[in-house]
Amino acid sequence: MVLYSSEKFEVTHIARWFHVLPHVDITFKPVNATFDVTNNSYLEALGILIAVPGFWLILTLLAFLVFFLCRCCDASLKKKRKLTPLKWTLAIFALLCCGALSLGLFGNDQTHNGMKSAQTATENMEDIVMSVRNETREIEFILNKEINKDLDKLADLFKEPISNSTARVLLQQALAYMRSNVSKGVEQLQDINNKIDHVDLNKVPDTIHKVELFRWPVTISLLCVLIFFCFILLWGIIRHSRCFLIFFSVVGLMSVVLCWVLVSLYLGLCVAGSDFCLDPQPFLYKQAGSSIDTNVLTYYLQCDDSTVNPFTGPIKESTKTIDNVESTLNVVTQITSVFYPEKQVRETLDRLSTNLNTTEKTVSGMAALLNCQAMHKEYNAAMQATCIDIMEGTAYMLVSAAGAGLFFTVLIWVASHTWIHIRRKRRADHVDEEDPFLPPSAVQTNSRRNRDTYGSMGLFPRFGIPSTQTPHFSSLNGHSSDQAYMQGHYTPPPSYHQLSGGAFVGNQGNFSQRA
């Protein structure tokens, strides 16, 4: 992706493309495109852009309504049509839809990486602020508690009379001077602490973490479900299944609605994100409000030669006060070595010197932390993750959702045109072979069984029936060949009298008479 360099950080051309989209209010008047969520005019313009995919969705649903109504009234649906071209069309567009949804998976992964980078950068910024806050509190504790405690102890020790009154006066003046410098140092440190004490960046990485904890898996799940719907369609095409195609038409309609809702969401995020990336400082200044000094925020956002370090004065004053205390302590050490050689005085002076050295090192380290380079580096990292990775990933998901919405629209239209021409397979009815009213083909099979069965029982002759039960067929020119043929091949079912045993009783009587 081609990049262009702004004054502070790099942004992708995608941000510029979305930024140039018209920002108009409900009366179509141009609105300032500067990102400002507190400006009602800006929110109105953003809402109009978000409503465009929603308007397209309404038109699509109306088109589907008209299409289905026309299909219900179409009299040519009973005609058989070749479904092969329709099946190929469905297969091709289903694969294209899967490809579009795969682009959404790629964009989701890139957005996830950008979110993690932004979270890491903001966490590092919060760590810098917390380190400075801890350093100032530590220095303040050393000056207020440890050094003042040592000075109080020295004052108690210097109350003992000595032979040289001038030296005693010098020691008392030195202690007062050191107390004064310690107080000034504490004031300077409090000034530094007040400028950053209300800075709370911890909410930013926490919010990113909570959002990404749900956004990433939910997006993957939705895209996988849509891809699964495409596989259902492909399986229905392979199986020539009317049920699968009908099911896809239903879930595909819901997929169209979901896709265009996602398009609206991603379009709003892309436009708002591009407006923020092109000019983020007005929004940051407004969010900072009175909690952060304007000079401090400008120093960290710009961090160039034109900006003045607002911490330079307090740091210099703190360092100066510590140097003054150290120089005065050296004088006190020389005087006490002559007039107060006690071990307790030497231990107190050594401990005071150690605390001053620790304070001096801490102030130097705090000065390095307060330098804008470290903070500005993390700020640029967070902005680049937002304006490159997140912007590009969201743009890919926008294209994916729009393409999937169009492909699902075509698939529903073609699938509805296909399944309606797939006829249901008739179920094979159970045939009762003993049914006397079977068609001729079944009767031919059953007639042999009937003749063999009843003939063996003596109910009637094996190859014929009594002439009184044989229907009369008229023949041409007095011949009865047709009648004989019908009697030989198409035997009518037995009468109720035969089945009830009358014929058997009659034959039994004949047998008895013969006997």
C-alpha positions in Angstrom: 0.0 0.0 0.0 1.4 3.4 -1.0 1.9 5.7 2.0 2.3 9.4 2.3 4.0 11.1 5.2 2.2 13.7 7.3 4.0 16.0 9.7 3.7 13.6 12.6 3.0 10.0 11.4 2.2 8.0 8.3 -1.4 7.3 7.2 -2.6 5.2 4.4 -4.2 6.6 1.2 -7.4 4.7 2.2 -7.8 7.3 5.0 -7.7 10.1 2.4 -10.1 8.4 0.1 -12.8 8.1 2.8 -12.0 11.6 4.1 -13.0 13.1 0.8 -16.4 11.6 0.9 -19.0 14.4 1.1 -20.0 15.4 4.6 -23.4 17.0 4.3 -26.3 17.5 6.7 -29.9 16.8 6.1 -30.2 20.0 4.0 -27.2 18.8 1.9 -25.1 21.7 3.2 -21.3 20.9 3.6 -20.2 20.1 7.1 -16.7 20.5 8.6 -15.0 17.1 8.2 -12.9 17.4 11.4 -13.6 14.5 13.7 -15.7 15.7 16.5 -18.2 13.3 18.2 -19.6 16.2 20.2 -20.6 18.1 17.1 -24.2 17.4 16.1 -23.7 18.5 12.6 -20.8 16.2 12.1 -22.8 13.3 13.6 -25.7 14.1 11.3 -23.4 14.0 8.3 -21.9 10.7 9.5 -25.4 9.3 10.0 -26.4 10.1 6.4 -23.4 8.2 5.0 -24.2 5.3 7.2 -27.8 5.3 6.0 -26.8 4.9 2.3 -26.2 1.1 2.6 -29.5 0.9 4.7 -31.4 2.5 1.8 -29.8 0.0 -0.6 -30.9 -2.8 1.6 -34.5 -1.5 1.6 -34.5 -1.4 -2.2 -33.1 -4.9 -2.3 -35.8 -6.3 -0.1 -38.5 -4.5 -2.1 -37.0 -6.0 -5.3 -37.2 -9.5 -3.7 -40.8 -8.9 -2.7 -41.8 -8.0 -6.3 -39.8 -10.9 -7.7 -41.4 -13.5 -5.4 -44.9 -12.1 -6.1 -44.2 -12.4 -9.8 -43.0 -15.9 -9.4 -46.2 -16.9 -7.7 -48.2 -15.6 -10.6 -46.0 -17.0 -13.3 -47.9 -19.7 -15.3 -44.8 -21.0 -17.1 -43.4 -22.6 -13.9 -44.9 -25.9 -14.9 -42.8 -26.2 -18.0 -39.6 -28.2 -17.7 -36.4 -26.2 -18.2 -32.7 -27.0 -18.3 -31.2 -26.4 -14.9 -27.6 -26.9 -15.8 -26.9 -23.2 -16.6 -28.6 -22.2 -13.4 -26.5 -24.7 -11.4 -23.3 -23.5 -12.9 -24.3 -19.9 -12.2 -25.0 -20.8 -8.6 -21.7 -22.6 -8.2 -19.7 -19.8 -9.6 -21.3 -17.1 -7.6 -21.2 -19.2 -4.4 -17.4 -19.6 -4.8 -17.1 -15.8 -5.5 -19.1 -15.2 -2.3 -16.7 -17.4 -0.4 -13.8 -15.5 -1.8 -15.4 -12.2 -0.7 -16.0 -13.5 2.8 -12.4 -14.8 3.0 -11.3 -11.2 2.3 -13.3 -10.3 5.4 -11.4 -12.8 7.4 -8.1 -11.3 6.2 -9.3 -7.8 7.1 -10.4 -9.0 10.5 -7.0 -10.4 11.3 -5.3 -7.3 10.1 -7.6 -5.2 12.3 -6.9 -7.4 15.2 -3.1 -6.9 14.8 -3.6 -3.2 14.6 -5.7 -3.2 17.7 -3.1 -5.1 19.6 -0.4 -2.7 18.4 -2.5 0.3 19.5 -3.1 -1.4 22.9 0.6 -2.0 23.4 1.5 1.5 22.4 -1.0 3.1 24.8 0.1 0.8 27.6 3.6 2.0 27.1 2.5 5.6 27.2 0.6 4.9 30.4 3.8 3.2 31.8 5.8 6.3 31.1 3.3 8.5 32.9 3.2 6.2 35.8 7.0 6.1 36.0 7.2 9.9 36.1 4.4 10.0 38.7 6.2 7.4 40.8 9.6 9.2 40.4 8.1 12.5 41.6 6.5 10.9 44.6 9.7 9.2 45.5 11.7 12.4 45.3 9.1 14.2 47.2 9.2 11.6 49.9 13.0 11.7 50.2 13.0 15.5 50.4 10.1 15.8 52.8 10.8 12.8 55.0 14.3 11.6 54.9 16.3 14.9 54.3 14.1 17.0 56.5 14.5 14.3 59.2 18.2 14.4 58.9 18.2 18.2 59.0 16.1 18.2 62.2 18.5 15.7 63.8 21.5 17.9 62.9 19.7 20.9 64.4 19.3 19.1 67.6 23.0 18.1 67.6 24.1 21.6 66.8 22.4 23.0 69.9 25.3 21.9 72.0 27.5 24.9 72.8 30.9 25.1 71.1 33.9 27.3 71.7 33.5 29.1 68.3 30.3 31.0 68.3 30.8 32.1 64.6 31.0 28.5 63.5 27.8 27.8 65.4 26.0 30.7 63.6 27.3 29.5 60.3 26.0 26.0 60.9 22.5 27.3 61.9 22.4 29.5 58.8 23.5 26.5 56.6 20.7 24.4 58.0 18.1 27.1 57.3 19.5 27.5 53.8 19.3 23.7 53.2 15.7 23.7 54.5 14.8 26.5 52.2 16.2 24.7 49.2 14.5 21.5 50.1 11.2 23.3 50.3 11.8 24.9 46.8 12.7 21.5 45.4 9.5 20.0 46.8 7.4 22.8 45.2 9.0 22.2 41.8 8.3 18.5 42.0 4.7 19.2 43.0 4.4 21.4 40.0 5.6 18.6 37.7 3.3 16.2 39.4 0.3 18.5 39.0 0.8 18.7 35.3 0.6 14.9 34.8 -1.3 13.8 37.8 -4.7 13.9 36.1 -3.4 12.0 33.0 -5.2 8.7 32.9 -4.4 6.7 29.8 -5.2 3.3 31.4 -8.8 3.5 30.1 -7.6 3.5 26.5 -5.9 0.0 26.5 -8.5 -1.4 28.7 -11.3 -0.3 26.4 -9.4 -1.7 23.4 -8.9 -5.0 25.1 -12.5 -5.3 26.0 -13.7 -4.4 22.6 -11.3 -6.7 20.8 -12.1 -9.6 23.2 -15.6 -9.8 21.7 -15.2 -8.2 18.2 -12.5 -10.5 16.9 -14.2 -13.9 17.6 -17.7 -12.6 16.8 -16.6 -11.4 13.4 -14.9 -14.7 12.6 -18.0 -16.6 13.7 -20.3 -14.5 11.5 -18.1 -14.8 8.4 -17.7 -18.6 9.0 -21.5 -19.0 9.3 -22.0 -17.1 6.0 -19.3 -19.3 4.3 -21.2 -22.4 5.7 -24.3 -21.1 4.0 -22.5 -21.0 0.7 -21.3 -24.6 1.2 -24.9 -25.6 1.9 -25.9 -24.2 -1.5 -23.0 -26.0 -3.2 -24.1 -29.3 -1.6 -27.7 -28.7 -2.7 -26.5 -28.1 -6.2 -24.5 -31.4 -6.2 -27.4 -33.4 -4.6 -30.0 -31.7 -6.8 -31.9 -31.1 -3.5 -34.9 -28.9 -3.5 -34.9 -28.7 0.3 -31.3 -27.4 0.5 -32.0 -24.7 -2.1 -35.1 -23.6 -0.3 -33.2 -23.5 3.0 -30.5 -21.4 1.4 -33.1 -19.0 0.0 -34.3 -18.4 3.5 -30.9 -18.1 5.3 -29.5 -16.2 2.3 -32.1 -13.5 2.8 -31.0 -13.1 6.4 -27.4 -13.0 5.2 -28.2 -10.1 2.9 -29.6 -8.1 5.7 -26.6 -8.9 7.9 -24.1 -8.0 5.2 -25.6 -4.6 4.5 -25.9 -3.9 8.2 -22.2 -4.6 8.5 -21.5 -2.4 5.5 -23.2 0.5 7.3 -21.2 -0.1 10.4 -17.8 -0.4 8.6 -18.5 2.6 6.4 -19.2 4.7 9.5 -16.0 3.5 11.1 -13.9 4.1 8.0 -15.2 7.6 7.5 -14.9 8.6 11.2 -11.4 6.9 11.4 -10.2 8.7 8.3 -11.4 12.1 9.7 -9.6 11.4 12.9 -6.3 10.2 11.2 -6.1 13.3 9.0 -6.4 15.7 11.9 -6.4 14.1 15.3 -5.2 17.0 17.4 -8.5 19.0 17.8 -10.2 15.9 19.2 -7.3 15.1 21.5 -7.2 18.7 22.8 -11.0 18.6 23.4 -10.8 15.3 25.2 -7.9 16.4 27.4 -9.9 19.5 28.5 -8.6 20.9 31.8 -7.1 17.7 33.1 -3.8 18.2 31.1 -2.0 21.4 30.6 -2.2 22.5 27.0 1.5 23.2 26.8 2.2 19.7 28.0 -0.1 18.1 25.4 1.3 20.2 22.6 4.9 19.2 23.7 4.1 15.5 23.5 2.0 15.6 20.3 4.4 17.7 18.2 7.8 17.1 19.8 9.8 19.3 17.5 12.2 22.2 17.8 9.4 24.7 17.8 7.8 23.4 21.0 9.0 24.3 24.4 9.5 21.7 27.1 7.2 22.7 29.9 9.2 20.6 32.4 12.5 22.3 31.7 12.0 25.0 34.3 10.9 22.8 37.2 13.6 20.2 36.4 16.3 22.9 36.4 15.0 24.4 39.6 14.9 21.0 41.3 18.4 20.2 40.2 19.6 23.6 41.3 18.1 23.2 44.8 19.7 19.8 45.2 23.1 21.2 44.1 22.7 24.1 46.6 21.9 21.6 49.4 25.0 19.5 48.5 27.3 22.5 48.4 26.0 23.7 51.7 26.4 20.2 53.1 30.1 20.2 52.1 30.6 23.4 54.1 28.7 21.9 57.1 30.9 18.8 56.9 34.1 20.8 57.0 32.9 22.8 60.1 31.6 19.8 62.0 34.8 17.9 61.4 36.5 20.4 63.6 33.8 21.3 66.2 31.5 18.2 66.2 33.7 15.2 65.7 31.1 12.9 67.3 30.2 9.7 65.4 26.5 10.5 65.5 27.0 13.7 63.6 29.2 12.0 61.0 26.6 9.3 60.4 23.8 11.8 60.0 25.8 13.8 57.5 26.7 10.7 55.5 23.0 9.6 55.4 22.0 13.1 54.3 24.7 13.0 51.5 23.4 9.6 50.4 19.8 10.8 50.1 20.9 13.8 48.2 22.8 11.7 45.7 19.8 9.4 45.3 17.6 12.4 44.7 19.9 13.8 42.1 20.0 10.5 40.2 16.2 10.2 40.4 15.7 13.8 39.1 18.0 13.0 36.2 16.1 9.9 35.3 12.8 11.7 35.6 14.1 14.4 33.2 14.8 11.6 30.7 11.3 10.2 31.2 9.7 13.6 30.7 11.5 14.1 27.4 9.0 14.0 24.6 10.8 11.5 22.4 9.8 8.4 24.2 6.2 9.5 24.6 6.0 10.8 21.0 7.4 7.5 19.7 4.6 5.5 21.3 2.0 8.1 20.2 3.2 7.7 16.6 3.1 3.9 17.0 -0.5 4.0 18.2 -1.6 6.4 15.4 0.1 4.3 12.7 -1.6 1.2 14.0 -4.9 3.0 13.9 -4.5 4.8 10.6 -2.8 1.9 8.7 -3.6 -1.5 10.1 -7.0 -0.8 11.6 -8.1 1.4 8.7 -7.0 -1.0 6.0 -8.5 -4.0 7.8 -11.8 -2.2 8.3 -11.8 -1.2 4.6 -11.2 -4.8 3.6 -14.1 -5.9 5.8 -16.3 -3.2 4.2 -15.5 -4.4 0.7 -16.0 -8.0 1.8 -19.4 -7.3 3.3 -20.6 -5.2 0.3 -19.4 -7.9 -2.1 -21.0 -10.7 -0.1 -24.3 -8.7 0.1 -24.3 -8.4 -3.7 -23.4 -12.0 -4.3 -26.0 -13.3 -1.8 -28.6 -11.2 -3.7 -27.7 -12.9 -7.0 -27.6 -16.3 -5.3 -31.1 -15.9 -3.8 -32.5 -14.8 -7.1 -31.0 -17.7 -9.1 -31.6 -20.3 -6.3 -35.3 -19.3 -6.1 -35.5 -19.6 -9.9 -33.9 -23.1 -9.7 -35.6 -24.9 -6.9 -39.0 -24.1 -8.2 -38.3 -26.2 -11.3 -37.0 -29.2 -9.3 -40.0 -31.6 -9.1 -40.5 -33.8 -6.0 -39.9 -37.5 -6.5 -43.1 -39.5 -6.2 -43.1 -42.1 -3.5 -43.5 -45.8 -4.7 -46.9 -46.9 -3.3 -47.1 -50.3 -1.7 -48.8 -52.8 -4.0 -51.0 -55.5 -2.5 -50.4 -58.5 -4.7 -53.7 -60.1 -3.5 -55.7 -57.1 -4.7 -58.2 -58.5 -7.4 -58.2 -55.1 -9.1 -54.5 -54.9 -10.0 -53.6 -53.6 -13.5 -53.1 -56.3 -16.2 -49.4 -56.6 -15.6 -49.9 -57.5 -12.0 -52.9 -59.7 -12.8 -50.8 -61.7 -15.2 -48.4 -62.5 -12.4 -51.1 -63.3 -9.9 -53.3 -65.2 -12.2 -50.9 -68.1 -12.4 -50.7 -68.3 -8.6 -54.6 -68.2 -8.4 -55.0 -70.9 -11.0 -52.4 -73.2 -9.4 -53.8 -72.6 -5.9 -57.5 -73.1 -6.7 -56.9 -75.8 -9.3 -55.0 -77.9 -6.8 -57.9 -77.6 -4.4 -60.4 -78.8 -7.0 -62.4 -75.6 -7.0 -62.2 -75.2 -10.8 -60.2 -76.6 -13.6 -56.5 -75.8 -13.7 -56.6 -74.2 -17.2 -60.0 -72.7 -17.3 -63.2 -71.8 -15.4 -66.7 -72.9 -15.8 -68.4 -71.5 -18.9 -71.1 -69.9 -16.9 -68.5 -67.5 -15.3 -66.6 -66.8 -18.5 -67.5 -63.4 -20.0 -68.7 -63.6 -23.6 -66.5 -61.9 -26.2 -68.0 -61.4 -29.6 -65.8 -62.5 -32.5 -65.4 -61.5 -36.0 -67.0 -63.9 -38.7 -68.2 -66.3 -35.9 -64.8 -67.3 -34.7 -64.2 -67.6 -31.0 -60.3 -67.5 -31.0 -60.4 -64.1 -29.1 -62.6 -65.6 -26.5 -60.3 -68.7 -26.1 -57.3 -66.4 -25.9 -58.8 -64.3 -23.2 -59.9 -67.3 -21.2 -56.4 -68.8 -21.4 -54.5 -65.6 -20.5 -56.8 -63.4 -18.5 -58.5 -65.3 -15.8 -61.0 -63.2 -13.8 -60.9 -63.4 -10.0 -62.9 -66.1 -8.2 -66.4 -65.3 -7.1 -67.5 -64.9 -3.6 -69.4 -68.2 -3.9 -66.2 -70.0 -4.7 -64.2 -68.4 -1.9 -66.9 -69.1 0.7 -66.8 -72.8 0.0 -69.9 -73.3 -2.2 -67.9 -74.7 -5.1 -66.0 -77.0 -2.8 -69.3 -78.4 -1.4 -70.7 -78.8 -4.9 -67.8 -80.8 -6.1 -67.9 -82.9 -2.9 -71.5 -83.8 -3.8 -70.5 -84.8 -7.3 -67.8 -87.0 -5.9 -70.3 -88.8 -3.6 -72.8 -89.4 -6.4 -70.1 -91.0 -8.5 -69.1 -93.2 -5.6 
